[in-house]
Amino acid sequence: MTVAVKYCGGCNPRYERTELAERLRADFPGVRIVRAEEPADVAAIICGCPAACASRAGLTARLGAVVLTSSADYDRLLRPLLAAQSDKE
């Protein structure tokens, strides 16, 4: 399974955005994380604040994109990942 990660510009970060990608790597060691421009199963758009200004243009994600605006949003990213894992089993 692949996850495309895209970060916002970081003009107003309210949390450490890279921690979400690190957590993803730890929780799903078999997941391949790719750049946002690459096709993926899921896209994670990691924004530093509720403005969620990162562009979604050019993303190709088979199961859709999840916009994260705080570390509490991580659980929203789990849904499509767990569903994709179940489909492959």
C-alpha positions, 0 to 999 in steps of 0.5 A: 500500500502507498500513501502520498504525503503532502505538507502545507507551506508551514506558515502557521504550524500549531503542531509538529506536522512531520510527527504524523508521517513518523507515526504512520511509518511506525504504525504501518511498517509495510506502507510505502510513503511517496511524494504527493505527485506520485500515484498512491492508494491514499493521500495524506494532506498534512496542514499545520492549522485549521485553514487547510490551505494546501492545494489538492491539485494533482493528487492521484489517490485511489482511495481518496485524500484525507486532510489533517489539520492537527495531530488529533486528525490522525485517526481519520487517516487510519480509516482508509488505511485499515479498509485497504488492508482488509481488502488485501487480506 
